Amino acid sequence: MELTKIKKYKEAVKYFHKGLSMVENEVLEYHPTFIYILKIIHDYGENGVYQKWYYNFFNRVSYDKKFKRIIKKCDEPVPR
């Protein structure tokens, strides 16, 4: 998150991806920061990375309905 404060978004995407990958198969509690993270990944990351995390969060709706907030606030990935 600190990298986004100094506008190093592409570098932040690398760390967001790395950190999320570490807990990819864990049960996560919803946190509003996930929306911000996903929007940064959308704007500054590769489409494949955005797709991966969009659908990962989308699938989490099955155990935590709060994840629907992410789906409502973030664009569905468009194939490039």
Secondary structure as GFF3:
##gff-version 3
##sequence-region A 1 80
A	DSSP	alpha_helix	2	5	.	.	.	ID=ss1
A	DSSP	alpha_helix	9	22	.	.	.	ID=ss2
A	DSSP	alpha_helix	33	44	.	.	.	ID=ss3
A	DSSP	alpha_helix	47	59	.	.	.	ID=ss4
A	DSSP	three_ten_helix	60	62	.	.	.	ID=ss5
A	DSSP	three_ten_helix	65	67	.	.	.	ID=ss6
A	DSSP	alpha_helix	68	73	.	.	.	ID=ss7
###
